[in-house]
Amino acid sequence: MIAKAASEFPTIGKAKRESFQSLERSRDLPQGWRWVKLGEVMASKLGSVDPSKCQDELFVLYSVPAFDQREPEVLPGRKIGSTKQVVQVGDVLLSKIVPHIRRSWVVSEHSGSRIIASGEWIVFRSEMVWPDYLRHVLVSDDFHEGFMRTTSGVGGSLTRARPALVAKISIPLPPLPEQKRISTVLNEQIAAVDRARKAAEEQSNAAQLYPFALVRESLKSARPRRMSLGDCLDEVREGVGAGWAKYPVLGATRQGLALAKDPVGKTPERYKPVTHGTVFYNPMRILLGSIAMVDESGAPGITSPDYVVVRGKDGILDSRWFYYWFRSPFGAHLIESLSRGAVRERILFNRLAEGMIELPPIGVQKETSNKMRHIAGTRKAIEEERETIDRLPAALLRRAFAGVL
């Protein structure tokens, strides 16, 4: 359903983003719309108050750090301190600090307390703009492109937008009734996207837990025998040789298999082959869960000679079953017991071989392994769906400001 919805938005994908300034030069607006510079809707001559002089009075404080709380803080003046801007219901706030540039808030009704905002906000106030419409504009990709050109500073948290330059950015403004309609539609659609995102996250969590449940079930289904991993695994030590260039360089992350970030080193022929049924890990990051496997659906590759590469012995240990066991709480407990308490413990194969494993019969392993066969594909499909969902708000906003929502 999400994929079908995404296909309705032509802007989803890797299309080049444009700022509102470039769109203003290249695109005609729908009838009745016009381009308006943000300076026309910025609040002017804002009042100020020093909460420290009103120590026991309660203030509603809109601050950038509190944005993620979904509600502003209500604090006594003595806990606020320095002078703040006085804002009012319906004002639209936009963070001018670069790490928080997509944060925008509409000031809502609060009874019994004065409403103030920290200096990190640019404040907009105008009868010609519906607050929710402007908030959607200020978090859109098109606005973001132009907004970033107004920033200055030494980088990081010290980089801020300059309000005088933000005031020169033009935004598309329909008549007020149309702004209200667009806002209502966007609120409904983005709420639906949020529900879809939550559902996808729940699917992702379930997909991560599923293989561990299968491992646990297999250990309960028949009496396991206790063996050392040295008796269950064969280590792959030989390098791939002169044909190394034919293969992708693979690495292991906490999520599993991934293309290596770094190119091959000075001795690429020493890189180890990782083929179907091969389990491998970074011995310096094993405590973080950097373990991977090349399954049937994946292409063979090579990995760093510093990695430990193993394969289950025929008739004793199924590699896929072992991979998911290794990434389960059972494997985590084993790794912890082998680490000897070191923060950066380097667990090579000789250390791993000392570990003990409770092993169900090979028939049970293979039966469980077959159930695990499609886990990687399922996870990939869920992640692709989540990526599609994450792109939907940007597509919705672009359509809205093109007048086609």
N, C-alpha and C positions, 0 to 999 in steps of 0.2 A: 504493500500500500504506500509506504514511504517512497520507494523507488518510483512508483507511478506518479506520485505527486511531484517529485523532483523533476520529472521529465517535462512537466508543464512550464517550467521556468527556464527560458533560453539562456539566462545569464549564469546558471550553475555550471561550474567547470573551471577551466583555467583561463577564462577570458581576462584580458588586461583591464585592470581597474582604472577608472578615470575620476578625477575630482569634479566637484560641481562646477568649478571654474571652467574646465575644459568642456564639460557638457553644455554649459551656458553658451559657449561659442559655436557648438556643433548641433544643438538640438532645439527644435521648436517645442514650446510647452503647449499643453492642451488649452483650448479656448477658456479664457477667464483666469488662467494662471499667470504669474509673473515672477521674475527674479527679484529677490529682495536681499540687500546686504544685511548681515547680522547686526551691524551697528545700529540699524533702524529698530531692532527689537531688544537691544541690550538695556538693562536697567541703568539709569543714570542717577547720580546724587543719592546713593544708598546711605541710609543712616548707619550709625555704629553704636556699640555699647561695650563697656568694660565690665564683664561679669564679676570680676574680683571686687568691684565696689558694691555689688548686690549679692553678698555671699550666701544668704539663705533663700534667695529667690530661685525658683526652678526655671530653667531654660530648655527649650527644645533645640538641640544642637545638631545641625547637619555637617558632618565632617567626612572627609574622604575615607579615612580608615574604617569608619563605621558603616560604609556603604553596603558591605556584604551582609550586614545584619538585617537588611530589608526594612528596618525602621530606624529613625534617628534616635539619638540618645537623649534622655531627659535627665539633666544634671543640675545640681545647685551651683550657683555662681562661683563658689569657692573652689570647685573642682575643674573649672574651665579656664580661668586665668585671663589671658590677654584679650585685647579688643577684638570683637567679631562684627561681621556685617549683619545688619537687621534685614531679614527677608520676610516675605508675606506669602499667604496661600496663593498658589497658581504660578509662582515664580519657577523658572526652569534653571537648574544648576548644571554646570558642565565643569568637570575637573580639568584644570590646566596643567597638571603634573603628568609627565610623560608615562610613567609606569601605570597610571590609572586613567588614561585619556578617554577610554570608552565609557566612563562612568557619568551618567546623567540622571538627575533626580527631579521630580516635580514636587514642590513643597505642598504638603497636604494639610488639612484642617487639624488643629490641635487646640484643645480647650485649656484655658487657665494658665498658659505659659507663653512668654515671648519666644519668638522663633528667630534663631540666629544661625549664621553659616560661617565656617572658617574661611580664611582668605584663599584657600586653594581652589575655590569655585569662581567661575565666571557666572554672573547672574543675568538672566534674560527676563524681561517683563514687558508685555505689549498687548493691547486689546486686539491687535490684528492677527495674533497667532494663538491657536488653540494649544495649550501646554503639552498635551500628550503627542500631538503632531510634531511639535518642535523636538521633543525628547527623542522620538523615533529618527528624526533627521540627524540629530547630533551623534547617534551611535551607528549610523550607516557607513558603509565602506566609502561611498562617494565623498561624504563629508570628511572622513578620516584622512583621505589622501591630501586634501587641501589643508586640513588642520595641522598635519605634521610639518608643513612648510612654515608654520608660524612659530615653531619652537626654537629655543636657544638655550645655551648653558653648557656645562662641562660634561654632561652625560649623566645617565642613571637618574636618581631621584632629584638631581638638581636641574634637570632639563624641564623647562616650563614653556607653555604657550604664551605668546604676547597678545594680550587682549586687543591692542590697537590693530594688530594684523588680523586677528580672528574677526574683527568687526568688518573687514573688507571682503570676507568670504560671502559669496552669494548662494542663496538656497532657493529652491522652487517653492512658491507659495500659492496654493489654490485659494478660492474664496473660503470664508470661515465655515460655512455649512459642509463643504467638501472636506475640509481639514478634519472636522468632527467625524464624518463618515469614514474616512480613511483610517483615523485613529481607532475607531471601534472595530473595523475589520482586522487591522493589524493586531490589536490586542487579542482578539479571538484566535487568529491564526497562529500567532506566536505562542499563545497558551497551549494550543494543540501541538505545536512543535515541542514544547517543553514536556508535555505528557508523553509524546513519542520518544523523546530523549530518555526520559525516566524508564520507560518500558524497555528500551534497548539496553540501558545500563543494567537493569535487572536480568535481562537475557544474558548479557556478558558475564555477570557474576555467577549465574547458574551454570554457564558453559565452563567457567573456570573450576567450579566445585565438582562438576560431573565426573571427570577422570579420577579424582581423589576418592569419590564415593565408590567407583568401580574397583579401585585398588583395594579399598577396605573390604568390600563385599567378597572379592576373590580370596582374601586372607581368611575370611570366615567360612567360606564354602567347603574347604577341605583342610585337613591338618597340615600346616606348613612344616617344612624342615629347615633347620637353622644351618646356614652355610656361610663361609667367608666369601666376600666378593672376588677375591683372588681366584677362587675355584669356579666362579660363575662367568667371569668376563675375560675376554682377550683384548690386550692393548694393541692399538695400531701405532707403530713407531716409525715405520719406513716413510720417507718422503715420496711425493708423487712423481718426482723425476723431471725429465726434460719437457714433458707435455703439460706443465703447469698452466701455461697461458690459455688452455682450452676451457678452464674451469673458473666459475665465479669464486671469489674469496668470501667465505662465510664466517660468521661469528655467533657467539651465544650471548643473549641478554636475559633479563628477568622475564621478558615476554616469550623467550624461546629463540627460534632461528631468525637470523637477520643477516643482511649483507654487511660485511666488515666495513667500518668507516675508513680504515687506513689501507693504502695500497700495499702490495707485497713488499717484503724487505729485500735485503741484499742477496739472500740465498733462496729464491723462490722454489727451487727444486726440492728444498727440505720441507716445504709445506705439506701437511698431511692430508691424504684423501679422506673425504667424508661422503660416504655413499649411503644408499638406502639401508636403513636399520642401524646406522652409526649414531652413537650418542657421544657428545663431546662437551667439554666445559672449560672455562677459563680458570685455571687453578688459583689465580690471584683474586678472583671475584666469585668463587664458589659459595662463599658465605652470603653473598647477595642473591644467590639463585641464578647465576648466569650459566644456564644449562640448555643445550639444544639437541635436536635430533633431525636427521634428514629422513623423512618418511617417504612412502611410495609416491606421493603426489609431488614431491620436491625434486629438483634437479641436483645431481651430484655436484660436489664442489671441493674446494680445498680450504684448510684453515691453518692458522698460525702454528708453527712447530712448537710454540710454547704451550699450546692447548693439550689437554689430555683427551685422547680419542679411544673409545672402547666399543666393543660389540659383544652381545650375549653369546655364550657358547651354545652351539646347537644341542638341542635336547635337554638343556638345563635351564637357560634363561632367555625368555623372549625379549628382544631389545625394546620394543614399543612398551610392553608392560613395565620394563625396568625404567624407561624414561619417565613415565608418569609416576612411578613409585619414587624415583629420585627427586622429582619436583613436588612430591606430596609432603605432608608433615612427617611421614616416616623417614623420607630421605633427609629432610631438614634436621631431624633429630640425630641421624647418623653423622651428618656433616659437622654438626655442633660438637658431637662427642669426639670427632677426630681432630678438631681444630686446636685443642689444647689451650683454649682461652685466648689465643692471639687474635689481635684485631685484623691483621693482614696475613693470616695463615695461608701458606702455599701448599695446597693438598695435591700432590702428584699421585701417580697411579700406585706406587709402592705403599703410600699411606692409605689410599682408598681400599687397596686389596686387603688391608687389615680389618676393615669393617665387616660386620656380620649382618646378614639379611634373613628375614623369615620368608621362605620361598614356597608358594603353593605348587602343586604338581604342574608339569609343563602343559598338560592338557587344559587345566584351568587357566593358566597364563594365556594360552593362545585363544581360548574362548573369550576371555576378557579383552585381549588385544584386538580381536575382531570388532568388538563393540567400540573400541577406542579409535578405530580406523578413520572415522570421519570427523573426529573432534577438531582437528586443525582447520579443515574446510569450513566447519560450522563457525568457528571463531572468526575466521577471515570474513565470512559473509556478514556476521554481526558487526564487525569493525567497519566494513564498507557501508553498512546501513547507518551506523553512527556518524560516519563522515558525511553521508548524504544529509542526514538530519541537521548536522552542524552547519551545512551550507544553506539550508532553507531560509533562515531569517534574513540573510543578506540578499537572497533572491527576492523574497517578499518585499523588502524595503525598496529595492531598485525598481520593481514593478510599480510600487505605490507612488514613487516620486517621478515616474514616467507617465503617470496618469492612466495606468491600465489595470489597476487593482479593482 
